[in-house]
């Protein structure tokens, strides 16, 4: 995985997790949604990394 793509996944995951942490005090459903988006973003990063290793 290129450094730029790694940086993108790292920064976007941090932003999503920060938003989830902030939203805990506002809405539980929003916090759950943002938490799931964070986990899926991290998982998608691993998928992209594995696909690029194969080729």
C-alpha positions as CSV (number, residue, x, y, z in Angstrom):
1,X,0.0,0.0,0.0
2,X,1.4,3.4,-0.9
3,X,2.2,5.9,1.8
4,X,-0.5,8.3,0.6
5,X,-3.2,5.6,0.8
6,X,-2.1,4.5,4.2
7,X,-2.2,8.1,5.4
8,X,-5.7,8.5,4.0
9,X,-7.0,5.4,5.9
10,X,-5.3,6.4,9.1
11,X,-6.6,10.0,9.0
12,X,-10.1,9.1,8.0
13,X,-10.3,6.4,10.7
14,X,-9.1,9.0,13.3
15,X,-11.7,11.5,12.1
16,X,-14.5,8.9,12.2
17,X,-13.5,7.7,15.7
18,X,-13.3,11.3,17.0
19,X,-16.7,12.1,15.6
20,X,-18.1,8.9,17.3
21,X,-16.6,9.9,20.6
22,X,-18.0,13.4,20.4
23,X,-21.4,12.2,19.3
24,X,-21.7,9.9,22.4
25,X,-23.0,12.9,24.3
26,X,-25.6,13.8,21.7
27,X,-27.1,10.6,20.3
28,X,-26.4,7.0,21.0
29,X,-27.6,5.9,17.5
30,X,-25.3,8.4,15.8
31,X,-22.4,7.2,17.9
32,X,-23.2,3.5,17.0
33,X,-23.4,4.4,13.3
34,X,-20.1,6.3,13.3
35,X,-18.5,3.5,15.3
36,X,-19.6,1.0,12.7
37,X,-18.4,3.3,9.9
38,X,-15.0,3.5,11.7
39,X,-14.7,-0.3,12.0
40,X,-15.7,-0.8,8.3
41,X,-13.2,1.9,7.2
42,X,-10.4,0.2,9.1
43,X,-11.5,-3.2,7.7
44,X,-11.6,-1.8,4.2
45,X,-8.0,-0.6,4.6
46,X,-6.9,-4.1,5.4
47,X,-8.8,-5.4,2.4
48,X,-7.1,-2.9,0.1
49,X,-3.7,-3.8,1.6
50,X,-4.3,-7.5,1.1
51,X,-5.5,-7.0,-2.5
52,X,-2.4,-4.9,-3.4
53,X,-0.1,-7.5,-1.9
54,X,-1.6,-10.3,-4.1
55,X,-1.0,-8.4,-7.4
